Amino acid sequence: MKIYPVIHVSNLKPYHQDTEDLQRNIVTRPIIDLSQKEDKDVEEILAERVRRGRRPTRRIHEYLVKWKNLPVEETSWERVEDLEAWKQKIKDFKLRQLTGTSTI
């Protein structure tokens, strides 16, 4: 999943630095790490689904992924394009589907 910071121009306001208290200008919020997914490793693929895209002919293939060292609550639907590094896991899942075995 990619995050794009898109806002309407009417929501923008000019920045005015606080001249009385300079400590107020220091940002104390933690930096969001958008590369978290690269640190994750697929433990197992649990399910597959195909969704319709914006165009009627577009189909989006997704897999339900159980991540290593993360609880089951953190499973997520991931696009097949985002799982290029784990092609073998996809093949294993499809083989399990053909043989009728499941881990769910």
Secondary structure by P-SEA (a helix, b strand, c coil): cccccccccccbbbbbcccccccccccccccccccccccccccccccccccccccccbbbbbbbccccccccccbbbbccccccccaaaaaaaaaaaaaccccc
